[in-house]
Every structure is written in structure tokens, then in C-alpha cells.
């Protein structure tokens, strides 16, 4: 079976056991992997988030933290730790850059917080 690059990347991202939501620099959701779709659509009850603002599913406090984090990423910052979620997950925001190093978007990464 031959895959094009887009299909291959989607299969890889869908195989990850954690949520991946890619958001552009205007804070518009452009991609969600399978785990993210399950979490936001089935668990949290949202629908059709692709093409909508990420702020539609974040509190005002989270919105302010995301905006500040993205400003740091624009200045060539690396991964930023955002804190621990109500689901006891450590939250990070990761930059996505083009070949020139310019920020084209970001994604949030979550991992189980095993520290007590």
C-alpha cells in the first residue's frame, strides 16, 4: 500500500495515545488527531471544532495563558510548561515552525502527572 505524505502523517498522529490539536497563529484549530477528537467530541461534548477558535473551548484564564505563551513562541521560544490540568495532566505548548524558523502554529501536549 502506497501512502502520500499527508496520509502517512495522519496515521502517525492518530497512533499517538495522547491528544494533538494543531492551532495556527490566529488561534484557529486546523487539525485534531483521533484521541483529540474523542476527548473533545465524545468526552467534553463539543462538535466541529476544526476551523474554529481554540478559545471556544478554553476559559478566560486559559485564553490569557495561551496568548502569552504564543507571544513567547513567536520570539523563538521552545516548549512551554503551562501547568497541571483539572484531569491531573501536565500541559505544554509546543511551537511548529516552517523551514525558515517562523512560527506557523502550535499544539498543546498533555501527559499524565505522576508527581504527587
PyMOL commands that set and color helices and strands:
alter all, ss='L'
color gray80, all
select helices_A, chain A and resi 5-15+34-43+54-57+60-74
alter helices_A, ss='H'
color red, helices_A
select strands_A, chain A and resi 21-24+29-32+80-84+89-97+103-112
alter strands_A, ss='S'
color yellow, strands_A
deselect
rebuild
show_as cartoon
